[in-house]
Amino acid sequence: MTQSLLSSAQIRAARALIRWSAEDLAKHSTLSVATIRRAELMADVTAMTVSNNLAVRRALESAGVEFIDENGGGPGVRLRKQGGSSKKK
């Protein structure tokens, strides 16, 4: 199973969804803040290495983000559905 590389917009949107700063993402992915900021400044595809891309993906996914691959509507992000916590009682 090959995971697609994240776009800069996906990274920015994912951080916004979980209210993480670039510093938060750097800490959770064990990358530098400069690497995160450079990746987010790109127009589309980041210049991150495959291993850095994977570190960012794993950090954001462990925080509850799901990445949506290109499927005709463009790549995107969403929050993972919370299982087991229902508001109804």
C-alpha positions in Angstrom: 0.0 0.0 0.0 1.5 3.3 -1.1 0.5 6.5 0.6 0.5 9.6 -1.5 2.6 12.6 -0.6 0.9 15.3 1.4 0.2 18.6 -0.2 1.1 21.8 1.6 -2.6 22.7 1.8 -3.4 19.3 3.4 -0.8 20.0 6.1 -2.1 23.5 6.8 -5.7 22.3 6.9 -4.9 19.4 9.1 -3.2 21.6 11.7 -6.1 24.0 11.6 -8.6 21.1 12.3 -6.8 20.0 15.4 -5.6 23.5 16.4 -1.9 22.8 16.3 0.7 25.4 15.7 3.7 24.7 13.5 5.6 24.2 16.7 3.2 21.5 17.9 3.5 19.6 14.6 7.3 19.9 14.7 7.3 18.5 18.2 5.0 15.6 17.5 6.7 14.7 14.2 10.2 15.2 15.6 11.0 17.6 12.7 12.2 21.2 12.9 9.8 24.1 12.8 11.7 25.3 9.7 11.0 22.1 7.9 7.2 22.4 8.7 7.1 26.0 7.7 9.0 25.4 4.4 6.6 22.5 3.5 3.6 24.7 4.2 4.9 27.6 2.0 5.0 25.5 -1.1 2.3 26.0 -3.7 1.2 22.4 -3.8 3.5 19.4 -3.4 6.1 19.9 -0.6 9.8 19.3 -1.0 9.9 17.1 2.1 11.7 13.8 1.9 9.5 10.7 2.0 10.5 10.0 5.6 9.7 13.5 6.7 6.3 13.3 4.9 5.6 10.0 6.7 6.5 11.6 10.1 4.1 14.5 9.5 1.4 12.1 8.3 1.8 9.8 11.3 1.8 12.7 13.8 -1.4 14.2 12.3 -3.2 10.9 12.0 -2.4 10.0 15.6 -4.1 13.3 16.5 -7.3 12.3 14.7 -6.8 13.6 11.2 -7.7 11.5 8.1 -6.2 12.3 4.8 -8.4 12.1 1.7 -6.5 11.2 -1.5 -7.2 12.8 -4.9 -10.4 11.3 -6.2 -11.6 13.8 -8.7 -12.4 16.5 -6.2 -8.8 17.1 -5.0 -7.0 15.9 -1.9 -8.3 16.9 1.5 -8.5 16.3 5.2 -11.1 15.6 7.8 -11.4 14.6 11.5 -11.7 10.9 12.2 -15.1 9.9 13.4 -15.1 9.4 17.1 -16.1 5.9 17.9 -18.1 5.1 21.1 -18.7 8.6 22.3 -22.3 9.3 21.6 -24.2 12.4 22.8 -27.4 10.4 23.2 -28.1 8.6 26.5 
